[in-house]
Amino acid sequence: MEVKCPVCSQGDRVASVPGVVAAGTAYRIGRVRLPGLRQVPDLPTEPGVGLSTHLMSRTQLALWLSFPSRHYTGWSRNQGYLALLLAGLVHVVVSLVLAMNRTSGWAEVLLAPFCLTGLFWVLGGLLVVGAYGRRKRDTAEAPARERALEVWEGLYYCARDNVGFEPGVGVSFHPSETREYIFGFRR
C-alpha cells in the first residue's frame, strides 16, 4: 500500500513519523540505555540531565514530531528522599554537638538545627510530594498515552508540504501540532 500525502496527493517524499524522528536524532553514546521495543527515544528529562555521559541532538522537525515525554521521573522522588535523609543526618549531628554543651537547654538542642536543615526539609518534602503528583497524573494519563502512541506510530510526514498526516483520515497538520493531534483530535 502506497501512502500519499493528502495535500499534494503524491507519495515520493512521504516518510513515517517515527522514522523522521529517528533520522533527525543523533546519539553520541557514552553511558546510555537505548530505547526498548515500545519506548520512544526522547530528550533526557530534567533530573537525568548531566547524570549520563551521552549527548543527544535533534533537529527542530524531530523535536516537533517526537512523542511527548512523561511528566514523572523516579529520580525526582529519590532526590527528595536523599534531601530528607541528609537533613535528618545533619539535624542529628548538630543536635548531638549542641547537647554536649552543658549550657544548652533541650529546646535549643532540638530546634536550633532547623536553622541549618530547614531548607533541606522543605525542598525534600516538595520534591517527594511533587513526584507523587506527577506519578499520579502519569498513571491517570496512561490509557490516553497508549492510544496516542498507537496513533503516533501510524503517522506520516510529507517533506514537500511540511505536513504530518494519518493515512485514511484526510486531515493534515503542521509538525508543531503533533501533540495536539495525537492527544486531542483523535479520541
VENFENDA-V220219 format. One record per residue. N is the residue number from 1. RES is the residue in one small letter. SS is DSSP state (alpha for helix, beta for strand, coil for the rest). OMEGA is omega as a letter, one per 30 degrees, with the letter a starting at -180 (none if undefined). Layout:
<<N & RES & SS & OMEGA> <N & RES & SS & OMEGA>>
This chain:
<<1 & m & coil & l> <2 & e & coil & l> <3 & v & coil & a> <4 & k & coil & l> <5 & c & coil & l> <6 & p & coil & a> <7 & v & coil & a> <8 & c & coil & l> <9 & s & coil & l> <10 & q & coil & a> <11 & g & coil & a> <12 & d & coil & a> <13 & r & coil & a> <14 & v & beta & l> <15 & a & beta & l> <16 & s & beta & a> <17 & v & alpha & l> <18 & p & alpha & l> <19 & g & alpha & l> <20 & v & alpha & l> <21 & v & alpha & l> <22 & a & alpha & l> <23 & a & alpha & a> <24 & g & coil & a> <25 & t & beta & l> <26 & a & beta & l> <27 & y & beta & l> <28 & r & beta & a> <29 & i & coil & l> <30 & g & coil & l> <31 & r & coil & a> <32 & v & coil & l> <33 & r & coil & a> <34 & l & coil & a> <35 & p & coil & l> <36 & g & coil & a> <37 & l & coil & a> <38 & r & coil & l> <39 & q & coil & a> <40 & v & coil & l> <41 & p & coil & a> <42 & d & coil & l> <43 & l & coil & l> <44 & p & coil & l> <45 & t & coil & a> <46 & e & alpha & a> <47 & p & alpha & a> <48 & g & alpha & a> <49 & v & coil & l> <50 & g & coil & a> <51 & l & coil & l> <52 & s & coil & a> <53 & t & coil & l> <54 & h & coil & l> <55 & l & beta & l> <56 & m & beta & l> <57 & s & beta & a> <58 & r & beta & l> <59 & t & coil & l> <60 & q & alpha & l> <61 & l & alpha & l> <62 & a & alpha & l> <63 & l & alpha & a> <64 & w & alpha & a> <65 & l & alpha & a> <66 & s & coil & l> <67 & f & coil & a> <68 & p & coil & a> <69 & s & coil & l> <70 & r & coil & l> <71 & h & coil & a> <72 & y & coil & l> <73 & t & coil & a> <74 & g & alpha & a> <75 & w & alpha & l> <76 & s & alpha & l> <77 & r & alpha & l> <78 & n & alpha & l> <79 & q & alpha & l> <80 & g & alpha & l> <81 & y & alpha & l> <82 & l & alpha & l> <83 & a & alpha & l> <84 & l & alpha & l> <85 & l & alpha & l> <86 & l & alpha & l> <87 & a & alpha & l> <88 & g & alpha & l> <89 & l & alpha & l> <90 & v & alpha & l> <91 & h & alpha & l> <92 & v & alpha & a> <93 & v & alpha & a> <94 & v & alpha & l> <95 & s & alpha & l> <96 & l & alpha & l> <97 & v & alpha & l> <98 & l & alpha & a> <99 & a & alpha & l> <100 & m & alpha & l> <101 & n & coil & a> <102 & r & coil & a> <103 & t & coil & a> <104 & s & coil & l> <105 & g & coil & a> <106 & w & alpha & l> <107 & a & alpha & l> <108 & e & alpha & a> <109 & v & alpha & a> <110 & l & alpha & a> <111 & l & alpha & a> <112 & a & coil & l> <113 & p & coil & l> <114 & f & alpha & l> <115 & c & alpha & a> <116 & l & alpha & a> <117 & t & alpha & a> <118 & g & alpha & a> <119 & l & alpha & l> <120 & f & alpha & l> <121 & w & alpha & a> <122 & v & alpha & a> <123 & l & alpha & l> <124 & g & alpha & l> <125 & g & alpha & l> <126 & l & alpha & l> <127 & l & alpha & a> <128 & v & alpha & a> <129 & v & alpha & l> <130 & g & alpha & l> <131 & a & alpha & l> <132 & y & alpha & l> <133 & g & alpha & l> <134 & r & alpha & l> <135 & r & alpha & l> <136 & k & alpha & l> <137 & r & alpha & l> <138 & d & alpha & l> <139 & t & alpha & l> <140 & a & alpha & a> <141 & e & alpha & a> <142 & a & alpha & l> <143 & p & alpha & l> <144 & a & alpha & l> <145 & r & alpha & l> <146 & e & alpha & l> <147 & r & alpha & a> <148 & a & alpha & l> <149 & l & alpha & l> <150 & e & alpha & l> <151 & v & alpha & a> <152 & w & alpha & a> <153 & e & alpha & l> <154 & g & coil & a> <155 & l & beta & l> <156 & y & beta & a> <157 & y & beta & l> <158 & c & beta & a> <159 & a & coil & a> <160 & r & coil & a> <161 & d & coil & a> <162 & n & coil & l> <163 & v & beta & l> <164 & g & beta & l> <165 & f & beta & l> <166 & e & beta & a> <167 & p & coil & l> <168 & g & coil & a> <169 & v & coil & l> <170 & g & coil & l> <171 & v & coil & l> <172 & s & beta & a> <173 & f & beta & l> <174 & h & coil & a> <175 & p & alpha & l> <176 & s & alpha & a> <177 & e & alpha & a> <178 & t & alpha & a> <179 & r & alpha & a> <180 & e & alpha & a> <181 & y & alpha & a> <182 & i & alpha & l> <183 & f & alpha & a> <184 & g & alpha & a> <185 & f & alpha & a> <186 & r & coil & l> <187 & r & coil & none>>
